[in-house]
C-alpha cells in the first residue's frame, strides 16, 4: 500500500504480507498512525 499526499508534503509506503488480506484492519491503523500527528 502506498499513497502520496502533496497537500501535507507526505509520502507513505507500507509493505506487509497478510492472509487473508487485511482482515485485522492493519491498513487503517497505519493510515491513522501516519495522519494522527498531522491533524
Secondary structure, 3 states (H helix, E strand, C coil): CEEEEHHHCEEEECCCCCCCCCCCCHHHHHHHHHHHCCC
